[in-house]
Amino acid sequence: MDRFNSTRLWGNTGTHYQENELDEVTYDDAEWAFEGLKYIVKWYYDKFNINLEDIEWKQACTINTIESYENYITRKGDNKYKNEALKRIEELNFINQKENEEEINWNRACLENNNKLDNEEWRKALNEDSIESYTRYVSLDIINKRHYDEAVSKIKVLEENRIKEKEEYELYSKEELYRQARLLYLKAKNDDDYNRAYKNAWLSANKGYPAAQLLLGKMYYFEKGVTQDYQKAFFWFNEAGKSGNKEAMINCGHMYYNGLGIERSYKKAFEIYKELAKLGEITAIKLVAKMYLKGQGVLQDNYKAAKYFEEAAMKNDTDSMVILADFYKNGNGIKQNLRSAFNWYAEAARQDNIEGIFNMAIMLYYGEGCEKDYKKSFELIKSNINRCKNEVQKREVEIILAHIYYEGIAVEQDYEKAFVIYNKLAEAGVVEAISRLADMYYEGQYLEQDYKKAFTLYKISVDKGYEYDIHKLANMYLHGLGTIENHKYAYVWYKKLAYKGNTLGMRMLGYAYLNGDTVDVNNDEAFYWYSNAVKHGDYEACIPLAFMYENGLGTEKNKKMADELLKRASK
C-alpha cells in the first residue's frame, strides 16, 4: 500500500475529515478515495478466495436474457464464459423468433376473425339502417371496430332525421287538417260543408296551427258552420295573433275598436294597430292615421295622421294617396299645398284609383295646383262616369260635365245637355245645379225666359247657403224681376254681401245711402262704403266716389282725388 497509505486515505489524525475540513477536500482526494475502495474490495475477494467473474456469470444465467448475457460479454476481465454466453444468446434469439412468429400468426388469425365479425355485423347494421342497428354495432365486444366513427355519424344523422320527421309529421298533420278545412270553407254550399270545415279547423287550431286558429275565429265571427260567438272569435284571433299572424292581430284590433266579444277599447285597438304599423303593415298604418285623425285611443293630431297617411301612400296605397291629397288641398294638419295635392291625386289616378281620377279632373277644371285643362278634365270624367262609387261622388263630377257643356269649353256648347244634368242634380238638392238652372231660366238659355222660376230657384240656393246667388236675388228684388219690387229686401241682401267683403254689396249700400233709397240719406255712410269698394278693387265705385270728392259729400272736396278716381275708372 505504498500509494494508498493510511495517512493519504484517512488524514493525518487517523480519523475521518472533520465537518469544517470538508470544503478543503479536492477532486484528487476523491479519486484517491475511490481507487482505495476498489483496492480494499479486491483485497477482500482475494483473501476469501471469491471469484467475481463467476458471480457475474451466475447472475446472467439466473436472469437468462439476451441482454444479461450481452452485459456479461462486455464486462472487463477474462470472460471465460464468453462462448457459452454467445451460444445462449443464439438459442434465445431462435426461441424469441419462433415465439414472435407464433404470436404474429395468432394475432393475424385473431385480426382476421375480428375483421370478419366486424364486417358481418356492419353489413347487418347497414341492411337494417336504423338507429338501433348502428347502436348494436357500436356496443359490440370487438377489439377493432373499423366502422365505429361512421356508425356514430349515422346514428347522429338518423336521430336528427327522426326528430325532423316527427316535427314534419306534426306540421303536416296540422297543415293538412287546415288545408282541408279551408277548401271546405271556401267551397261550402250548405251547413254540412261548413260543419266539416269547422271540425278540421278546430282540430288543427287545437294543435296550435295559427292559420287554422284564424279560420276558426272567422267561422265564429261570420257564423259559418257554428253559432255566431264574438267572444270565441276574439279568443281564436288572439291565439293566432300570439304567433305573429298579422291578419289575426288586425282582427283583434277591430274587435277592440268595435267592442265585439271584448270590452271596447280604442286604446288597445290603437296599440295593436301601431305595433303592426311598425312592421310596415299598410292596413295598420292607415288605421293608426285614422285614429289620430279622429282622436280615438290617442290624442287627436292631424299632423301625425297626415304623416301616417303619407307613409302608406309611399308604400303605394292609392286610397292613402287620395286622403293625403285631401290634407294638402285643405291644409288639414299640414300646410296647404295645391300642387302637392294635385300630384298625389294624379299618382292615384295613374294607378286607376277612381277617387284620384275624379279629384284630378276637378282640379284640372278649376286650375288648382295645375294649369286649367278643360279637355283633359272632360275626358277623365266622361270615360269614368259609370265607375262612381256612390251618388255623392257622381254628382260632384256630373256638375263639372254640365258646366263644360254650358260654357262650351273643350266641347261644343250644348245647353240641352247642360240642362238635363242641372235639372237632375237640382232635383237631388245640389245647390250649384239649382243656381245654374236659375241662370238658364233668367237668361232664357234653351228654356223660355222665366224670371219667376229663376227667382224661386235663386231663393232656394241662397237659403241653402249659396252666397254666390245673393247679389242675383238682391237684384231681382231691386228691379222687381220674378217678384214684387222691394228695395228694402234688396238692400238687406246687399248689406249681407257687403259685410262678407263683396264689393257689389258695398257699392250698392253706398248707392242706397247716397240717394236715400229705402234708408235716410247718409253721405258719411255712402262715402265709407264706396271707399271700401274701391279699396277692394271695384272700379265701378270709382265714379260715384269721385262725385263725392268733387262735391265734398261725406268728405272734404278734393278735385285732384276726384280726377284720379275718374282716370282709374276709365281704365
C-alpha positions as CSV (number, residue, x, y, z in Angstrom):
1,M,0.0,0.0,0.0
2,D,2.8,2.4,-0.9
3,R,0.4,4.5,-2.9
4,F,-2.6,4.1,-0.7
5,N,-1.2,4.7,2.7
6,S,-3.5,5.3,5.7
7,T,-2.4,8.8,6.0
8,R,-3.4,9.6,2.5
9,L,-6.7,7.8,2.9
10,W,-7.8,8.8,6.4
11,G,-5.9,12.0,7.1
12,N,-3.1,12.9,9.4
13,T,-5.2,12.2,12.5
14,G,-6.1,8.7,11.5
15,T,-9.8,9.6,11.6
16,H,-12.4,10.9,9.2
17,Y,-12.2,14.5,7.9
18,Q,-14.0,16.9,10.3
19,E,-17.0,18.8,9.1
20,N,-15.1,22.0,8.9
21,E,-12.5,20.4,6.7
22,L,-14.9,19.1,4.0
23,D,-14.6,22.2,1.9
24,E,-10.9,21.6,1.6
25,V,-11.3,18.1,0.0
26,T,-10.2,18.2,-3.6
27,Y,-11.1,16.2,-6.7
28,D,-7.8,14.4,-6.4
29,D,-8.7,13.4,-2.9
30,A,-12.0,11.9,-4.1
31,E,-10.3,10.0,-6.9
32,W,-7.7,8.6,-4.5
33,A,-10.5,7.5,-2.1
34,F,-12.4,5.7,-4.9
35,E,-9.3,3.8,-6.0
36,G,-8.6,2.9,-2.4
37,L,-12.1,1.5,-2.1
38,K,-11.6,-0.7,-5.1
39,Y,-8.4,-1.9,-3.7
40,I,-10.0,-2.9,-0.5
41,V,-12.8,-4.8,-2.3
42,K,-10.2,-6.7,-4.4
43,W,-8.2,-7.5,-1.3
44,Y,-11.4,-8.8,0.4
45,Y,-12.2,-11.1,-2.6
46,D,-8.6,-12.4,-2.8
47,K,-8.4,-13.1,0.9
48,F,-11.6,-15.2,1.0
49,N,-11.0,-16.8,-2.4
50,I,-14.1,-15.2,-4.0
51,N,-14.2,-15.2,-8.0
52,L,-16.1,-12.1,-9.1
53,E,-16.5,-13.3,-12.7
54,D,-18.2,-16.5,-11.5
55,I,-20.7,-14.3,-9.6
56,E,-21.4,-12.2,-12.6
57,W,-21.9,-15.3,-14.8
58,K,-24.3,-16.8,-12.3
59,Q,-26.3,-13.6,-12.3
60,A,-26.5,-13.6,-16.1
61,C,-27.7,-17.2,-16.1
62,T,-30.2,-16.5,-13.4
63,I,-31.7,-13.7,-15.5
64,N,-31.3,-15.7,-18.6
65,T,-32.0,-13.0,-21.2
66,I,-30.1,-11.8,-24.2
67,E,-29.4,-8.6,-22.5
68,S,-28.0,-10.2,-19.4
69,Y,-25.6,-12.3,-21.5
70,E,-24.6,-9.3,-23.6
71,N,-23.8,-7.4,-20.4
72,Y,-21.6,-10.2,-19.2
73,I,-19.7,-10.3,-22.5
74,T,-19.0,-6.6,-22.4
75,R,-17.6,-6.7,-18.8
76,K,-13.9,-6.2,-18.2
77,G,-11.9,-9.2,-17.4
78,D,-11.1,-12.7,-18.8
79,N,-14.7,-13.5,-19.9
80,K,-14.1,-17.2,-19.6
81,Y,-17.8,-17.9,-20.2
82,K,-18.0,-15.8,-23.3
83,N,-18.5,-18.7,-25.8
84,E,-21.2,-20.1,-23.6
85,A,-22.8,-16.7,-23.4
86,L,-22.8,-16.3,-27.2
87,K,-24.3,-19.8,-27.6
88,R,-27.1,-18.9,-25.1
89,I,-27.7,-15.6,-26.9
90,E,-28.1,-17.5,-30.2
91,E,-30.5,-20.0,-28.6
92,L,-32.6,-17.2,-27.1
93,N,-32.7,-15.4,-30.4
94,F,-34.1,-18.6,-32.0
95,I,-36.7,-19.1,-29.3
96,N,-37.8,-15.4,-29.5
97,Q,-38.0,-15.5,-33.3
98,K,-40.2,-18.6,-33.1
99,E,-42.4,-17.1,-30.4
100,N,-42.7,-13.9,-32.4
101,E,-43.8,-15.8,-35.4
102,E,-46.4,-17.8,-33.4
103,E,-47.7,-14.6,-31.9
104,I,-47.8,-12.9,-35.2
105,N,-49.7,-15.8,-36.7
106,W,-52.0,-15.8,-33.7
107,N,-52.6,-12.1,-33.9
108,R,-53.2,-12.3,-37.6
109,A,-55.7,-15.1,-37.1
110,C,-57.4,-13.1,-34.4
111,L,-57.4,-10.0,-36.6
112,E,-58.9,-11.9,-39.5
113,N,-61.6,-13.3,-37.3
114,N,-62.2,-9.9,-35.8
115,N,-62.4,-8.2,-39.2
116,K,-64.7,-11.0,-40.4
117,L,-67.0,-10.5,-37.5
118,D,-66.8,-6.7,-37.8
119,N,-67.7,-6.8,-41.5
120,E,-70.6,-9.2,-40.8
121,E,-72.0,-7.0,-38.1
122,W,-71.5,-3.9,-40.1
123,R,-73.4,-5.4,-43.0
124,K,-76.3,-6.3,-40.7
125,A,-76.3,-2.7,-39.4
126,L,-76.3,-1.3,-42.9
127,N,-79.0,-3.6,-44.1
128,E,-81.3,-2.5,-41.3
129,D,-80.1,1.1,-41.5
130,S,-81.6,2.2,-38.2
131,I,-80.5,3.9,-35.0
132,E,-80.9,0.6,-33.2
133,S,-78.8,-1.4,-35.7
134,Y,-75.9,1.1,-35.6
135,T,-76.2,1.3,-31.8
136,R,-75.8,-2.5,-31.6
137,Y,-72.7,-2.3,-33.8
138,V,-71.1,0.4,-31.6
139,S,-71.8,-1.7,-28.5
140,L,-70.2,-5.0,-29.9
141,D,-67.3,-6.5,-27.9
142,I,-64.9,-6.3,-30.8
143,I,-61.3,-5.2,-30.5
144,N,-61.2,-3.3,-33.7
145,K,-64.5,-1.7,-34.9
146,R,-63.3,-0.3,-38.1
147,H,-66.7,1.4,-38.9
148,Y,-67.1,2.9,-35.4
149,D,-66.9,6.6,-36.4
150,E,-69.2,6.0,-39.4
151,A,-71.7,4.2,-37.2
152,V,-71.7,7.1,-34.7
153,S,-72.2,9.6,-37.5
154,K,-75.1,7.6,-38.9
155,I,-76.7,7.4,-35.5
156,K,-76.5,11.2,-35.2
157,V,-78.0,11.8,-38.7
158,L,-80.8,9.3,-38.1
159,E,-81.7,10.9,-34.8
160,E,-81.8,14.3,-36.3
161,N,-83.9,12.9,-39.2
162,R,-86.2,11.2,-36.7
163,I,-86.8,14.5,-34.9
164,K,-87.3,16.3,-38.1
165,E,-89.7,13.7,-39.4
166,K,-91.7,13.9,-36.2
167,E,-91.9,17.7,-36.5
168,E,-92.8,17.4,-40.2
169,Y,-95.5,14.9,-39.4
170,E,-96.9,17.1,-36.7
171,L,-96.8,20.1,-39.1
172,Y,-98.2,18.1,-42.0
173,S,-101.0,16.8,-39.8
174,K,-101.9,20.3,-38.7
175,E,-101.4,21.8,-42.1
176,E,-103.3,19.1,-43.9
177,L,-106.3,19.5,-41.5
178,Y,-106.2,23.2,-42.1
179,R,-105.9,22.8,-45.9
180,Q,-109.0,20.6,-45.9
181,A,-110.8,22.9,-43.6
182,R,-110.0,25.9,-45.8
183,L,-111.1,24.1,-49.1
184,L,-114.3,23.1,-47.5
185,Y,-114.9,26.6,-46.1
186,L,-114.3,28.3,-49.5
187,K,-116.4,25.8,-51.5
188,A,-119.1,25.3,-48.9
189,K,-122.6,25.2,-50.3
190,N,-124.5,24.2,-47.2
191,D,-124.3,23.8,-43.4
192,D,-122.9,20.3,-43.7
193,D,-119.9,21.6,-45.6
194,Y,-119.3,24.3,-43.1
195,N,-119.6,21.8,-40.2
196,R,-116.9,19.6,-41.8
197,A,-114.7,22.6,-42.3
198,Y,-115.3,23.6,-38.7
199,K,-114.2,20.2,-37.4
200,N,-111.0,20.1,-39.3
201,A,-110.2,23.8,-38.4
202,W,-110.9,23.0,-34.7
203,L,-108.5,20.0,-34.7
204,S,-105.8,22.0,-36.5
205,A,-106.3,25.0,-34.3
206,N,-106.1,23.0,-31.1
207,K,-102.7,21.6,-32.4
208,G,-101.5,25.2,-32.4
209,Y,-101.6,25.9,-36.2
210,P,-102.1,29.8,-36.5
211,A,-103.8,29.8,-39.9
212,A,-106.4,27.3,-38.6
213,Q,-106.9,29.5,-35.5
214,L,-107.5,32.4,-37.7
215,L,-110.0,30.5,-39.8
216,L,-111.8,29.2,-36.7
217,G,-112.1,32.8,-35.5
218,K,-113.6,33.8,-38.8
219,M,-116.1,31.0,-38.6
220,Y,-117.3,32.1,-35.2
221,Y,-117.3,35.8,-36.3
222,F,-119.3,35.2,-39.6
223,E,-121.5,32.4,-38.2
224,K,-120.2,29.8,-40.7
225,G,-120.8,26.2,-39.5
226,V,-121.2,27.4,-35.9
227,T,-123.4,29.7,-33.9
228,Q,-122.0,33.3,-34.1
229,D,-119.9,33.9,-31.0
230,Y,-117.8,37.1,-30.9
231,Q,-116.1,36.0,-27.7
232,K,-114.8,32.8,-29.2
233,A,-113.9,34.6,-32.4
234,F,-111.8,37.0,-30.4
235,F,-110.2,34.1,-28.4
236,W,-109.1,32.4,-31.6
237,F,-108.0,35.6,-33.3
238,N,-105.9,36.3,-30.2
239,E,-104.4,32.8,-30.2
240,A,-103.3,33.2,-33.8
241,G,-102.1,36.7,-33.1
242,K,-99.7,35.4,-30.4
243,S,-97.9,33.6,-33.2
244,G,-97.5,36.8,-35.1
245,N,-100.3,36.3,-37.6
246,K,-100.9,39.8,-38.8
247,E,-104.4,39.3,-40.1
248,A,-105.4,37.9,-36.7
249,M,-103.9,40.8,-34.9
250,I,-105.7,43.2,-37.1
251,N,-109.0,41.4,-36.4
252,C,-108.3,41.7,-32.6
253,G,-107.8,45.4,-33.1
254,H,-111.1,45.6,-35.0
255,M,-112.9,43.8,-32.2
256,Y,-111.4,46.1,-29.5
257,Y,-112.4,49.0,-31.7
258,N,-116.0,47.9,-32.1
259,G,-116.4,46.2,-28.7
260,L,-117.3,42.8,-30.2
261,G,-116.6,39.9,-28.0
262,I,-114.5,42.1,-25.7
263,E,-115.0,45.4,-23.9
264,R,-114.5,48.3,-26.4
265,S,-111.1,49.8,-26.0
266,Y,-109.9,52.3,-28.6
267,K,-106.6,52.5,-26.7
268,K,-105.9,48.7,-27.1
269,A,-107.0,48.8,-30.7
270,F,-104.6,51.7,-31.3
271,E,-101.8,49.8,-29.6
272,I,-102.3,46.8,-31.8
273,Y,-102.5,48.8,-35.0
274,K,-99.4,50.8,-34.1
275,E,-97.4,47.7,-33.4
276,L,-98.3,46.3,-36.8
277,A,-97.7,49.7,-38.4
278,K,-94.1,49.5,-37.1
279,L,-93.8,46.2,-39.0
280,G,-94.9,48.0,-42.2
281,E,-98.4,46.6,-42.4
282,I,-100.2,49.1,-44.7
283,T,-103.7,48.4,-43.3
284,A,-102.5,49.1,-39.8
285,I,-100.7,52.3,-40.9
286,K,-103.9,53.6,-42.4
287,L,-105.9,52.7,-39.2
288,V,-103.4,54.5,-37.0
289,A,-103.7,57.5,-39.2
290,K,-107.5,57.4,-39.0
291,M,-107.4,57.1,-35.2
292,Y,-105.0,60.1,-34.9
293,L,-107.4,62.0,-37.2
294,K,-110.4,61.1,-35.0
295,G,-108.6,61.2,-31.7
296,Q,-109.6,57.7,-30.8
297,G,-107.4,55.9,-28.3
298,V,-104.9,58.7,-28.7
299,L,-104.8,62.5,-28.6
300,Q,-106.2,63.9,-31.8
301,D,-103.4,65.0,-34.1
302,N,-103.9,65.9,-37.7
303,Y,-100.2,66.3,-38.4
304,K,-99.4,62.7,-37.2
305,A,-102.5,61.5,-39.1
306,A,-101.1,63.1,-42.3
307,K,-97.7,61.6,-41.7
308,Y,-99.1,58.1,-41.4
309,F,-101.2,58.5,-44.5
310,E,-98.0,59.7,-46.2
311,E,-96.2,56.6,-45.1
312,A,-99.0,54.4,-46.5
313,A,-99.0,56.5,-49.7
314,M,-95.3,56.0,-50.1
315,K,-96.0,52.2,-49.9
316,N,-98.2,52.7,-53.0
317,D,-101.5,52.6,-51.2
318,T,-103.7,54.6,-53.6
319,D,-106.5,55.3,-51.0
320,S,-103.9,56.9,-48.7
321,M,-102.7,58.9,-51.7
322,V,-106.2,60.4,-52.1
323,I,-106.5,61.2,-48.4
324,L,-103.1,62.7,-48.3
325,A,-104.0,64.9,-51.3
326,D,-107.1,66.0,-49.4
327,F,-104.9,67.0,-46.5
328,Y,-102.7,69.1,-48.8
329,K,-105.7,70.6,-50.6
330,N,-107.5,71.7,-47.4
331,G,-104.4,72.5,-45.4
332,N,-105.5,70.0,-42.8
333,G,-102.7,69.3,-40.3
334,I,-100.1,70.3,-42.8
335,K,-99.5,73.5,-44.8
336,Q,-101.9,73.8,-47.8
337,N,-100.1,72.9,-51.0
338,L,-102.4,72.6,-54.0
339,R,-99.5,71.4,-56.2
340,S,-98.8,68.5,-53.9
341,A,-102.5,67.8,-53.7
342,F,-102.8,67.6,-57.4
343,N,-99.6,65.4,-57.7
344,W,-101.0,62.9,-55.2
345,Y,-104.4,62.8,-56.9
346,A,-102.6,62.3,-60.2
347,E,-100.5,59.4,-58.9
348,A,-103.5,57.7,-57.5
349,A,-105.3,58.3,-60.9
350,R,-102.3,56.8,-62.7
351,Q,-102.9,53.6,-60.7
352,D,-106.6,53.7,-61.7
353,N,-107.9,54.9,-58.3
354,I,-111.3,56.3,-59.2
355,E,-111.3,58.9,-56.5
356,G,-107.9,60.1,-57.6
357,I,-109.2,60.3,-61.2
358,F,-112.2,62.4,-60.3
359,N,-110.4,64.7,-58.0
360,M,-107.7,65.2,-60.6
361,A,-110.4,66.1,-63.1
362,I,-112.0,68.6,-60.7
363,M,-108.6,70.3,-60.1
364,L,-107.9,70.4,-63.8
365,Y,-111.2,72.1,-64.4
366,Y,-110.6,74.8,-61.8
367,G,-106.8,75.0,-62.4
368,E,-106.0,74.2,-58.8
369,G,-102.4,73.2,-58.3
370,C,-102.1,72.9,-62.1
371,E,-102.9,74.7,-65.3
372,K,-106.6,74.6,-66.4
373,D,-107.2,71.8,-68.8
374,Y,-110.9,71.5,-69.6
375,K,-110.4,68.9,-72.3
376,K,-108.5,66.5,-70.0
377,S,-111.0,67.1,-67.2
378,F,-113.9,66.4,-69.5
379,E,-112.2,63.2,-70.9
380,L,-111.4,61.8,-67.4
381,I,-115.0,62.3,-66.1
382,K,-116.8,61.2,-69.3
383,S,-114.8,57.9,-69.6
384,N,-115.2,57.0,-65.9
385,I,-118.6,58.3,-65.0
386,N,-120.1,54.8,-64.7
387,R,-117.4,53.9,-62.2
388,C,-118.7,56.2,-59.5
389,K,-118.8,54.6,-56.1
390,N,-121.9,56.4,-54.9
391,E,-124.4,59.2,-55.9
392,V,-122.5,61.9,-54.0
393,Q,-119.3,61.2,-56.0
394,K,-121.3,61.1,-59.2
395,R,-123.0,64.4,-58.5
396,E,-119.6,66.0,-57.9
397,V,-118.3,65.1,-61.3
398,E,-121.6,65.4,-63.2
399,I,-121.7,69.1,-62.3
400,I,-118.4,69.6,-64.0
401,L,-119.7,67.9,-67.1
402,A,-122.7,70.2,-67.1
403,H,-120.5,73.3,-66.6
404,I,-118.4,72.3,-69.6
405,Y,-121.5,71.7,-71.8
406,Y,-123.0,75.0,-70.6
407,E,-119.9,77.1,-71.1
408,G,-118.9,75.3,-74.3
409,I,-115.2,74.9,-73.3
410,A,-113.3,71.9,-74.7
411,V,-116.6,70.7,-76.3
412,E,-119.2,72.4,-78.4
413,Q,-121.6,74.4,-76.3
414,D,-124.8,72.4,-75.6
415,Y,-127.4,74.0,-73.3
416,E,-129.7,71.0,-73.7
417,K,-127.2,68.5,-72.2
418,A,-126.3,71.0,-69.6
419,F,-130.0,71.5,-68.7
420,V,-130.6,67.7,-68.4
421,I,-127.7,67.4,-65.9
422,Y,-128.5,70.6,-64.0
423,N,-132.2,69.7,-63.7
424,K,-131.4,66.1,-62.4
425,L,-128.9,67.5,-59.9
426,A,-131.2,70.3,-58.8
427,E,-134.0,67.7,-58.0
428,A,-131.4,65.9,-55.9
429,G,-130.7,69.2,-54.0
430,V,-127.3,70.1,-55.4
431,V,-127.2,73.8,-54.8
432,E,-124.8,74.7,-57.5
433,A,-127.0,73.0,-60.0
434,I,-130.0,74.9,-58.7
435,S,-128.1,78.1,-59.2
436,R,-127.1,77.3,-62.8
437,L,-130.7,76.2,-63.6
438,A,-131.9,79.6,-62.3
439,D,-129.4,81.3,-64.6
440,M,-130.8,79.4,-67.6
441,Y,-134.3,80.5,-66.7
442,Y,-133.2,84.0,-66.1
443,E,-131.3,84.2,-69.4
444,G,-133.7,82.1,-71.4
445,Q,-131.0,79.7,-72.4
446,Y,-132.5,76.6,-74.0
447,L,-135.6,77.4,-71.9
448,E,-138.2,80.1,-72.3
449,Q,-137.1,83.0,-70.1
450,D,-138.9,82.8,-66.8
451,Y,-137.9,85.3,-64.1
452,K,-140.4,83.8,-61.6
453,K,-138.8,80.4,-61.8
454,A,-135.4,82.0,-61.8
455,F,-136.3,84.0,-58.6
456,T,-137.7,80.9,-56.9
457,L,-134.5,78.9,-57.7
458,Y,-132.2,81.7,-56.6
459,K,-134.1,82.0,-53.3
460,I,-133.7,78.2,-52.7
461,S,-130.0,78.4,-53.4
462,V,-129.4,81.4,-51.1
463,D,-131.5,79.7,-48.4
464,K,-129.2,76.7,-48.7
465,G,-126.2,79.0,-48.1
466,Y,-125.0,79.5,-51.7
467,E,-123.6,83.0,-51.3
468,Y,-122.8,83.4,-55.0
469,D,-126.5,84.0,-55.7
470,I,-127.2,86.6,-53.1
471,H,-126.5,89.5,-55.5
472,K,-128.7,87.9,-58.1
473,L,-131.6,87.6,-55.6
474,A,-131.0,91.2,-54.4
475,N,-131.0,92.4,-58.0
476,M,-134.4,90.7,-58.7
477,Y,-135.9,92.3,-55.6
478,L,-134.4,95.7,-56.6
479,H,-135.9,95.6,-60.1
480,G,-139.0,93.5,-59.4
481,L,-138.0,90.6,-61.6
482,G,-139.9,87.5,-60.9
483,T,-141.2,89.1,-57.7
484,I,-142.7,92.3,-56.4
485,E,-140.1,95.1,-56.4
486,N,-138.8,95.6,-52.9
487,H,-135.8,97.8,-52.4
488,K,-135.8,97.2,-48.7
489,Y,-135.3,93.4,-49.2
490,A,-132.8,94.1,-51.9
491,Y,-130.6,96.2,-49.6
492,V,-130.9,93.7,-46.8
493,W,-129.2,91.2,-49.1
494,Y,-126.7,93.7,-50.4
495,K,-125.8,94.6,-46.8
496,K,-125.1,90.9,-46.1
497,L,-122.8,90.8,-49.2
498,A,-121.0,94.0,-48.1
499,Y,-120.3,92.6,-44.6
500,K,-118.9,89.5,-46.3
501,G,-116.4,91.6,-48.2
502,N,-118.3,91.6,-51.5
503,T,-117.6,94.8,-53.5
504,L,-121.0,94.8,-55.3
505,G,-122.7,94.8,-51.9
506,M,-120.5,97.7,-50.7
507,R,-121.2,99.7,-53.9
508,M,-125.0,99.1,-53.6
509,L,-125.0,100.2,-50.0
510,G,-123.1,103.3,-51.0
511,Y,-125.8,104.0,-53.6
512,A,-128.6,103.5,-51.1
513,Y,-127.1,105.9,-48.5
514,L,-126.2,108.5,-51.1
515,N,-129.6,108.5,-52.8
516,G,-131.8,107.7,-49.7
517,D,-133.1,104.5,-51.3
518,T,-135.1,102.8,-48.5
519,V,-132.8,104.5,-46.0
520,D,-132.2,108.1,-44.9
521,V,-129.5,109.9,-46.9
522,N,-126.2,109.5,-45.1
523,N,-123.2,110.8,-47.0
524,D,-120.8,109.6,-44.4
525,E,-122.1,106.0,-44.8
526,A,-122.2,106.4,-48.5
527,F,-118.6,107.6,-48.6
528,Y,-117.5,104.8,-46.3
529,W,-119.0,102.0,-48.5
530,Y,-117.9,103.5,-51.8
531,S,-114.3,103.9,-50.4
532,N,-114.2,100.3,-49.3
533,A,-115.5,99.1,-52.6
534,V,-112.7,101.0,-54.4
535,K,-110.1,99.7,-52.0
536,H,-111.2,96.2,-52.8
537,G,-110.8,96.8,-56.5
538,D,-114.3,97.7,-57.6
539,Y,-113.7,100.3,-60.4
540,E,-117.4,100.9,-60.9
541,A,-117.4,102.5,-57.4
542,C,-114.7,105.0,-58.6
543,I,-117.2,107.3,-60.4
544,P,-119.7,107.8,-57.5
545,L,-116.7,108.2,-55.1
546,A,-115.2,110.8,-57.5
547,F,-118.5,112.6,-57.4
548,M,-118.5,112.7,-53.6
549,Y,-114.9,114.1,-53.6
550,E,-115.7,116.7,-56.2
551,N,-118.8,117.9,-54.3
552,G,-117.5,117.4,-50.8
553,L,-120.1,114.9,-49.8
554,G,-119.1,112.8,-46.8
555,T,-115.6,114.2,-47.1
556,E,-113.7,117.4,-47.9
557,K,-113.7,118.5,-51.5
558,N,-110.7,117.1,-53.4
559,K,-110.6,117.8,-57.1
560,K,-107.3,116.1,-57.6
561,M,-108.6,112.9,-56.0
562,A,-111.8,113.1,-58.0
563,D,-109.8,113.3,-61.2
564,E,-107.6,110.4,-60.2
565,L,-110.6,108.2,-59.5
566,L,-112.1,109.1,-62.8
567,K,-108.9,108.1,-64.6
568,R,-108.9,104.9,-62.7
569,A,-112.5,104.2,-63.7
570,S,-111.7,104.8,-67.4
571,K,-109.0,102.1,-67.3
